[in-house]
Amino acid sequence: RAVELGIVASNTAMVDMSTTDDWSALDEQRKRYEAKRMAVYAGMIEAIWTAVARITRSEFLRIRELEYVMASRASGASNMKLMFRVILPNALPPIIVQSALMVGSAILFEAGLSFLGLTDPNVVSWGQIIGSNRQYILDAGYTVTIPGVAIFVTVLAISLVGDGLNDALNPKLRQR
């Protein structure tokens, strides 16, 4: 019935949403938050990808000078075969480890921004839960502890998955 009358319930009060101006104002606010969130994500990606690119380049430059790459080149292997069959499998382990660490860093960065209230308040985040419950830390410490432990376990799990992928894909460890 409330939807038919154009009334939407919020957490604190009933708000009359019957006019199109109110709906457009909410839509504009949502678009602003979406633009801010995309700008934060773009900034995170821009800051993060350079480290992976640096590691990838340095590994490729290091590996291309090794004897087995020169032997493959001397046996007539094409550049594409050298890159994808010889160099890339040997360059993957440090790239995978760095990528896993960066995903964990991105999660911590987002949680920190949410804790400070610099993200969309309509999107629930562990950092936002911690930030909104810090006033209850002495009375109900679990409201802050549980999201903090969830962040810790998630980042640890991603790091362990990256380490496992490193162990599985490392050609030097396959021989053992």
C-alpha positions in Angstrom: 0.0 0.0 0.0 2.9 2.4 0.8 4.3 1.9 -2.7 1.0 2.7 -4.3 0.8 6.0 -2.4 4.3 6.9 -3.3 5.7 6.6 0.2 8.9 4.8 0.8 10.1 3.8 4.3 13.6 4.7 5.3 15.4 3.8 8.5 14.4 6.9 10.4 11.2 8.3 8.9 8.6 8.0 6.2 9.6 10.1 3.2 7.1 11.2 0.6 8.4 10.2 -2.8 5.3 11.0 -4.9 6.8 13.8 -7.0 9.1 13.1 -9.8 11.6 15.8 -8.5 12.3 13.7 -5.4 12.9 10.6 -7.5 15.2 12.5 -9.8 17.1 13.9 -6.8 17.6 10.4 -5.5 18.7 9.3 -8.9 21.2 12.1 -9.2 22.6 11.3 -5.7 23.0 7.6 -6.7 24.8 8.6 -9.9 27.2 10.9 -7.9 28.0 8.1 -5.5 28.4 5.7 -8.4 30.8 8.1 -10.2 32.8 8.5 -7.0 33.0 4.8 -6.4 34.2 4.2 -10.0 36.8 7.0 -9.6 38.1 5.3 -6.4 38.2 1.9 -8.2 40.0 3.4 -11.2 42.5 5.1 -8.9 43.2 1.8 -7.1 43.6 0.0 -10.4 45.9 2.7 -11.8 48.1 2.6 -8.7 48.2 -1.2 -8.5 48.7 -2.3 -12.1 52.1 -0.6 -12.4 53.7 -2.8 -9.9 52.5 -6.0 -11.7 53.7 -4.5 -15.0 57.1 -3.7 -13.5 57.5 -7.2 -12.2 56.3 -8.8 -15.4 58.8 -6.7 -17.5 61.7 -7.4 -15.2 61.0 -11.2 -15.1 60.7 -11.3 -18.9 64.0 -9.3 -19.3 65.7 -11.6 -16.8 64.5 -14.9 -18.3 65.1 -14.0 -22.0 68.8 -13.9 -21.2 68.9 -17.4 -19.8 70.5 -20.3 -21.6 67.4 -22.4 -22.3 65.7 -19.4 -23.9 68.7 -18.8 -26.1 68.7 -22.5 -27.0 65.0 -22.4 -28.0 65.7 -19.3 -30.1 68.7 -21.0 -31.8 66.5 -24.1 -32.5 64.2 -21.8 -34.5 61.3 -21.1 -32.1 59.2 -18.1 -33.1 58.9 -15.1 -30.8 55.3 -16.0 -29.9 56.4 -19.5 -28.9 59.3 -18.2 -26.9 57.0 -15.8 -25.0 54.1 -18.1 -24.3 55.8 -21.5 -24.1 59.2 -20.8 -22.6 59.3 -17.4 -20.8 55.8 -16.9 -19.5 55.6 -20.2 -17.5 58.8 -19.3 -15.8 57.7 -15.7 -15.2 54.3 -16.5 -13.7 55.1 -17.4 -10.1 56.3 -13.9 -9.0 53.5 -12.3 -11.0 50.9 -14.5 -9.3 52.2 -13.8 -5.8 52.3 -10.1 -6.5 48.8 -10.1 -7.9 47.4 -12.0 -4.9 49.1 -9.5 -2.5 47.6 -6.6 -4.5 44.1 -8.1 -4.3 44.5 -8.3 -0.5 45.8 -4.7 -0.5 42.8 -3.5 -2.5 40.4 -5.2 -0.1 42.1 -3.5 2.8 42.2 -0.1 1.0 38.4 -0.4 0.3 37.7 -1.3 3.9 39.7 1.7 5.1 37.9 4.1 2.8 34.5 2.6 3.9 35.6 2.9 7.6 36.3 6.6 7.0 32.9 7.1 5.3 34.4 8.0 1.9 32.3 5.4 -0.1 28.6 5.1 -1.0 26.7 4.7 2.3 24.1 2.6 0.5 26.6 -0.2 -0.2 27.4 -2.4 2.8 31.1 -3.0 3.4 33.0 -4.6 6.2 34.9 -1.3 6.7 31.6 0.6 6.9 30.2 -1.9 9.5 33.3 -1.4 11.6 33.1 2.4 11.3 29.4 2.6 12.1 29.8 0.3 15.1 32.9 1.8 16.7 30.8 3.6 19.3 29.6 0.2 20.6 33.1 -1.3 20.9 33.1 -1.4 24.7 29.5 -2.6 25.0 29.4 -5.0 22.1 32.9 -5.7 20.9 31.7 -8.4 18.5 30.1 -5.8 16.2 33.6 -4.6 15.3 35.5 -7.8 15.8 33.5 -10.0 13.5 33.9 -7.8 10.4 37.6 -7.3 11.2 38.1 -11.0 11.5 36.2 -11.4 8.2 38.5 -9.0 6.5 41.6 -10.7 7.9 40.4 -14.2 6.9 39.5 -13.0 3.4 42.9 -11.4 2.8 44.7 -14.4 4.3 42.7 -16.8 2.1 43.5 -14.8 -1.1 47.2 -14.8 -0.1 47.2 -18.5 0.5 45.4 -19.2 -2.8 48.1 -17.1 -4.6 50.8 -19.1 -2.8 49.1 -22.3 -3.8 48.9 -21.2 -7.4 52.6 -20.3 -7.2 53.4 -23.8 -6.0 51.2 -25.4 -8.6 52.4 -23.3 -11.6 56.1 -22.9 -10.8 58.1 -25.1 -13.3 61.0 -25.3 -10.9 58.8 -26.9 -8.2 57.1 -29.4 -10.6 60.3 -31.5 -10.8 60.3 -32.3 -7.1 
